[in-house]
Every structure is written in C-alpha cells, then in structure tokens.
Amino acid sequence: MSSEIKHHDLAKHIINYGMSLGADQIEAYVIFGSVRSVQIERGSIRRFTDKSNSGLGIRVIKDKSIGMASTTIFTSDSVENTVKNAYSLAKVSPPDQNFSSLPNDTRQTQSISDKFDKDIAEMPVEEFTEILLESTQEATIRDDVIIRGNFNVGYGERVIINSLGTERTSNQTSISGFLDVKLQDGDDVGNSYYYDAATTLKNFDHIKIGKIAGERAKMMLGSKKITTATLPILLDPESTYGTIAPILANGINALSVFNKTAFFVDKIGDKIASDKLSVIDDPFYPGGTDSASFDDEGVIPQKLSLIKEGILQTYITDSYTAPLVNLENTGHASRGSFAARPSPAPYSLQIGNGNTSKDAMLEDMKEGILLLSSSLNPIGRNPQISTQINQGFFVKNGEIVHPIKNAVIGSTVYDVYDKINVVSKEIENRSGHIAPWMELLPLQVSGGK
C-alpha cells in the first residue's frame, strides 16, 4: 500500500508541476513493477533474470498540440525534466485538430477478483525454479527430447492521474510459462509447444504446459505431405481464438476505422460473419490476464457485445477516437508501454459456443484438417491470409490419419468469418479468453504433394 501512495503522490506532483508551466491539460501514467524470468535450453536453466519494468509517461496538451516524454528514473530532477520536455514538445508541435480532450472520469473504480496474488508477488526463487523444473520434467517424454522455453512471474502497479480529475490506481500479479518440445527419429521431426498464463497461482497449470507440449510433439512424428485440395478446417479453442481475435481487434479499432485501414469500416449493424459467430468483450472477468477495472487513460470500460449472430454491434474507442467515429468512449485505451500513446484494444474476448459436441464435429468430418494451437492470420493490415500449417493433422472419416507438413492455408479474413459452419458446446477458458471448437467450410489448402 505504501508504494501505491508514493506513486500516487508522484503523479499528483507531475500534474501540479505541469500545470504551473502553462499546460492546458496534463496526464501522468506510472508503471512500477518487476519481472523474474527463466530461460530454458535443452531442458536446463540457461538464464535467470530479474528486471524492473517501471517507468513514467507524461502527456501534455497545449493549444491542442500534444507533447509526450518518458523516463525510467524517478528522481525529482529526472521527473521535472521529463515534464519540461513534454511541455516543450507540445509548444513546438503542430496542433492536432482531431484532439478533443483528455478524459474526465470520476466514477468509482470497480474491483476485480483474482487480479493480485501475494504468493506470486512474494514467490521465493526456489519455488519458482521448482515450478518450471516440474513442467520440464512432464515434457520429458523421451531421454533424447529437446526442450526450450521460458517462465515468468511478475508484479505491477499502475497509476493514472490527469488534470481533469481522473485518478486511478491498481496492482496485478502474473505468472506464465511456455515450452517448445522437439523429438527426432532420423529425418522425422516432431515439434510442438504449449503456453499458459494466469494472475493467480491457483489458476496456473504448469504441469499441463509440459504434458501437452510433450504429448503433441510425439503426435507430430510421422508428418506427411498432402495433395492440394479444398478442405474444411477444424479449429481447437486456441486456434479459434488465435484466428477470430486478431481479425476482430483490427476490425473494431476506432482509430483504424477512422483511418480507413480497419477490416470492418462503416459496418456497424451489418452482417460481417456467419450467424454462428457471437463475441463479447468483458473487461471485468475475474482473474483475466487482460481484465482491468480501468483503461490506460483511467476510464472505466464497458462490457460490450461486439458481434451478435454475425452482426457487428459497435467499435471500441478511447478519448481520442470516440469523437472521430461519433461514438461514446467505451474505455478501451491501451498502451504498448508507459512511453506509448494510447490506442483502442480489446480486453478479454469471449467467443460464444454452439450446440454440437467437439467429438461429433470430428466424427462428422469426412476429409479435412484439424489445427491445434494454431491460427489463420492476416498479413499485416492486408485481409489476405496465407498460413503455414505447423500443428495440423489430416482427418478422414472422423479419424486423425497423420500430421501434415509443408502445407499452406490460403483465404481472406472475410471468407474465414463467413465460413464458420459449426461451433462446439464445449469451451476453453484461458484466463478470461474464452473460445469453442469451430469448423470452417472448405478453404484452399496447398499441400505440395
């Protein structure tokens, strides 16, 4: 609690000092925390690091011009010089006629359960090491297995204050792990990976990371080329999320919409997908790794229906973009770092489920592709999709025949959304990111055989 008070006082000092220089509006964004990381190579600990991720970002508004400056040094001289730099940049920058105002949100902050875990914040090195070694041991399915990866534990405090009265503080813990497992029998290589993340130790399954990564590496042995064909694609929940979420994040970002680079410009109220697709964004989901009681401008967000039975419901906005698209501020400001300018981004996307069992979906597939922990990604802002199959399997008459190599799926973001055919009743919840199994109608698969 004492650190929260200290950084709150620091942010307040920044506001007062910036206003005394002549700023019209000013915002202080403070991040204070640390991350402990362990890198694994060939099943052994290669590197152990403890590093700070603390920093301060300042945004000054003067006559509609915006100046931004940042520092990682929290001394009085450094902080005041950073404020001066932001103010000086605002004075010499051209006015941004699209800028309206920093937000003024004085509503009471909502609490979210399972966002902070004392056991993570105070985890001894020995316990952290034991967790990753247990996961690595679970992935050691053969003596000759090659394992690499990394595990992280962290704690972060966030303070946002601006001159219009917005004041927010929060803290969060995190733990994550990733393992990549490789097996080789002569020229035959089986390679797979798995990842998990959580905000509390009770929701983090380090054993599952190693178990699934090892099992899937073994499944990938014996991969074969397939003949080029048009085939249905069955996505596991991670593949569903990895496909649907990035396309949607671009398509509903109000800044991209305003700049005409979004996939779904001027599409609110229009059908953009199969009626099998419904998606909500829940910022307040308990224990969600991306849940937050306020956005990166201090605005309390909204739980939103984004797509309902294929119909686009809204865009996500922040204080800058909301007026540009004639919508209210949905509280979706997000920063890549303390030094970055905010831009809209979703929190915890939750993709609606259907009525069919995942087993029935596989059994009903006469000939097709099953993807595990994969995604069909667009190429940058281009709607074209060309994705190599890394963890895919050829399915015939409801049975997995063999893993696939050297195959590429080609499509577009619009085609993928339109071809959602069957959605499972089962879902997978990855710390607030929720998705079902999903079957896509036939897409072009270049097999190379």
Buried (B, 14 or more C-beta within 10 A) or exposed (E): EEEBEBBBEBBBBBBEBBBEBEBBBBBBBBBBBBBBBBBBEEBEBEEEEEEEBBBBBBBBBBEBBBBBBBBEEBEEEEBBBBBBBBBBBBBEBEEEEEBBBBBBBEEEBEEBEBBBBEEBBEBEEEEBBEBBBEBBEBBBBEEEBBBBBBBBBBBBBBBBBBBBEBBBBBBBBBBBBBBBBBBBEEEEBBBBBBBBBBBBBEBBBBBBBBBBBBBBBBBBBEBBEBEBBEBBBBBBBBBBBBBBBBBBBBBBBBBBBBEEEBBBBEBBEEBBBBEBBBBBBBBBBBBBBBBBBBBBBBBBBBBBEBBBEBBBBBBBBBBBBBBBBEBEBBBBBBBEEBBBBBBBBBBBBBBBBBEBEBEBBBEBBEBBBBBBBBBBBBEEEEBEBBBEBBBBBBBEEBEEBBBBBBBBBBBBBBBBBBBBBBBBEBBBBBBBBBBBBBBBBBBBBBBEE
